[in-house]
Amino acid sequence: MKILGIDTSTPIGSIALIDGDNLVAEHTLNIVQAHSSRLMPAIDSVLKWGDITVDALDGCAVGIGPGSFTGIRIGVATIKSVCYALDKPIVGVSTLEAIAYNLRSTNGVICPLLDARRSEIYGTIFEGGIEWQRLSEDLCLSIDAFLDRLGEVAAQRRVPTTFNFLGDGLLTYGNAVRERLGERASFADPIFNVPRGATIAHLGAQRLQHGDNDNYWTLVPNYVRVGLY
């Protein structure tokens, strides 16, 4: 199954092509340039590197946020247009889930954080390792409120919990996390903070393999903040 995956919800735009379990090509850039001007050329490059045409795709997956409002809109609108024009299935993937998946095999709780501005973070909670599962919805709240949620998770466990953090939100709120959690907080290497197109494609493929895809008309960005559509 050949799946194109893109994410433009952060300053790091990433586009990838996978074929089954194999990564065919990936294009990831962290540069000061609007996604609107670089997205289609990047998609074209990835398809050329993979030596396939867009008609040969089995579907597309796109990061729907949360993250940059403008970036999310560009990514979602572009892939919706491509899939509608070619009658290809489309899947929306949480950007936070894609970041958390970078630590998929890590035991303990996985906490991706993105800086949401306004003294808030975008975050969610996953269980890593064999028991990989989502423990909360995508959230937008203060770092203190998020850490309170983690306290509730820890209280439900019979064994000490390690909280594995990643994402660009640590640049702003890492000290607050350390102050609250101390040695129970583990920070991933910065390379894992990126929502990769390959991960978006992989998570999208998992859904498509079960016949689960989104509707062109109803798929919308997930801004998380109430009242933003």
N, C-alpha and C positions, 0 to 999 in steps of 0.2 A: 504494500500500500504506500503510494507516494504522496506525502503530505507536506505542504508548505506551511511553515509557522512563522509568524511575525509578532514582535512586541515593540511598540513605540510609546509606552506609557511612562517611560523614564527618559532622561537625556541619552541613555545608551540604547540606540536602536539596534535590533537584532532580527535577522531574517535567516531562515534555515530550510533546507530540504532534506527530508528523511525518506528512506525506502525500507519499510519494515523496521527492523531494529538497527539499521545502518544509517549513520549520518553521512549524507552525500556531499553537502556543501553548507557553509555557514558564513554569514557576513555580519560582523558586529563592529560598531563604531561608537566611540565616545568623543564626539567633536562638537564644537559650537556651530551648529548648522541646523536649520529647521528640518524636521522629519518630512515635511511636505515636499521639499526639493530633492531629497535623497532616497525616499522610499521606493518609488517605481524603478529608478536605475539600479538600486540594490537588488530588488526582486529579479530584474532582468539578468543581472550578473549571476545570481545564485542559480537560476534556471540554466543559464549557459554553461556554468561550471558543471552542473549535473547532466548536461547534454540531453535535456528534455525540453519540450515546449509546454506552455501552460495548459494546453489541451490534454496533456498526458497525466495531469494531476488527478488524484483520487479525491482530493478535498483540501481544505485550508483551515488552519486554526489561527486565532488572533487573540492577543492579550487584551482583555476588556477593562483592565484597571483593577484596583484604583491606582491613581498616579496623576500625571500631568493631564489636565482636562483637554488641552489642545492636542497633545500627542495621542491620547486615546481616541479622540474623534477622528484624527487622520488615519490611524491604523484600522479602526473598525470600518469607516466609510470606504476605504480603499479595498479591503478584502471583501466586503459585502458587494461592492460593484463587480469585482472580478468573478466571484462565485455566482452571482446572479446572471451575468453576461454569458458565462460558460456552463451554467446549470450544474455547478459543483456543490457538494455539501459543505457547510460551514459550521465551525465550532468555536464558541467563545470560552476562553480560559482565564481564570483569575490570575492576575499578575503576581499576587502574593503567594498563591499556590505554586506557581512556576518557580518563584524564588525558594520557597520552602523545599521543593523537590530536589534542589541542589544538595540538600543534606538528607535525602530520603532514607539512607541506610543508617543514619546516626540514631543510636538509642537515646531515649529521653524525649523531652518536649522541644519542638522546633518553633521558633518565633521570628518570622520575617517582619521587619519594620521598615517603613518608608516615611520620610519626612513629609507631612501633609501641610506644613506651614501653620500659621495661626496657633502656635503652641500645641499642635496635635500631631499624632502619628496615624498612619494606616498600618494596621497589624492584624494578624490572625494567629491561631494556635493549632499546631498539628502534633500528632504522636508519631515519632519516627521509628525506624527499625521494622521488625516483622509486623508489628501492629499498626503500620502506617494508616492513619485516618485523620480526618479533620475534627478538631475539638471545638471550633468556634466559627462563626460567620466572619466575613471580612468586616473589620471595624475601623471607625474613625473616632478617636478619643484622645484624651491627654495621656502622657506616659504613665502618670500615677494611676489613672483609672485602668490602664492596660495591665500594669503590674499587680493591681488588686485582683484582676481576673486570674492572673497566674497564681496568686495566692490561693484562690478558690480551687484551682486545679491541683495544687500541691496538697491541699487539705484533704482531698479525696483519695490520696494515695497512701499506701501502707509503707512505702519505702522512700528514701530520699530521692528527690527529683533533680535532674540536671536540665537546665534551660539553655538551649542552644539558639543564640541570636545571630541574625545576619540581615543585611540590607543597609541602604544608605542612611536610614534613620539613626544608626549607631553613631554617626559622625556628630549629631547634635545631642542625642540622648544617652549615649553610652555611659557617661559618668553617673547619670541618674539610675541606670540599670545596675551598675556595680554597687552603688550605695545601698540599694534595696536588697539585692540578692547575694552580694559578696561572691564567694567561691562557687556558689550554685550556678552562676552565670558563666557560660562559655561563649566566646565570640568567634565566629568562623573567619577564616582568612578572607580578606576583601575580594578576592577573585570570585567568591561564591555569592557576592551581593547582586550579581547581574541576572536579570530575567532573560534567559537565552531563548532565541528563536527555536533552537533544537528541542528544548524542554517543552515549549508551547506546542510544537508539532507532535512530540511524543504523547503528551497528555491529550491532545486532540485526537490522535490516532486511537488511543485506548477507548474513547467514547465512540468513534466511528465504527470500530470493529464490532461494537454491540448495537449498531444501528441507531445510535443516539447522536443526533445533530440538532443544531438550532435553526430557527426560521429567519430567512433574510429580513423580513419585515419587522419582527419583534426583537431581534438581537440589538441591544443598545449598550453603550458604555456603562460600566459599573463605577460611578463616581463615589459611591458610598455615602457622601454627604447628602443629607435629606434636601429634596427640592431642586437638585441639579440633574437635568435630563438633556 
